[in-house]
């Protein structure tokens, strides 16, 4: 009986050895990769801009994430404080601006905003930028009779809304990329 058991063990080890030597068909299962870039038909109902420089575009079913620092779509879910929320047409304007990649000097939009000459220009810019959630303010060297400030989401985002006031002019000149249009539109609603 012991020989029978021994024979079964030897047979089992022989079969195990043969099966380990035979080639195993390689089955590659590719995980389903998430679609990180929206389709052209995607129509967001909201766009949330975060302090870290990401934009979360959402509709009832989907979320997409755009990283302003890297200027690209990402699958990483932003984990940062939301500084501004845009809805409806403003959300569509933002997704259109990042999808079109309009980030060059020829794409700059210019406009004017009324300004009372007795006001403190720096304080005015600080207040307006803070109301938009743009907390990083900086100054650009300019000629003696003009002041130029910029404000942006954070220092790593390579775009800003630029504010220029010359002498006693009753207006401020604004310059910005198309992405900032909904921000600037809010300025016109308040002022």
TAUR-V780164 format. One line per field, one symbol per residue. phi: phi as a letter, one per 40 degrees, with the letter a starting at -180 (. if undefined). A space follows every 10 residues. Layout:
phi: ???
This chain:
phi: .ccccccccc cccccccccc ccccccbcbc ccccccbccc ccbccabbcb ccgbbbcbbc bbbbbbcccc facaccccba ccbabbbfcc cccccccccc fcbbdcccbb abbdaccccc cccccdcccc ccgcccbabb cacccbbbbb bacaccccaa cbbbbbfbdc abcbbacddc dcccdccccc c
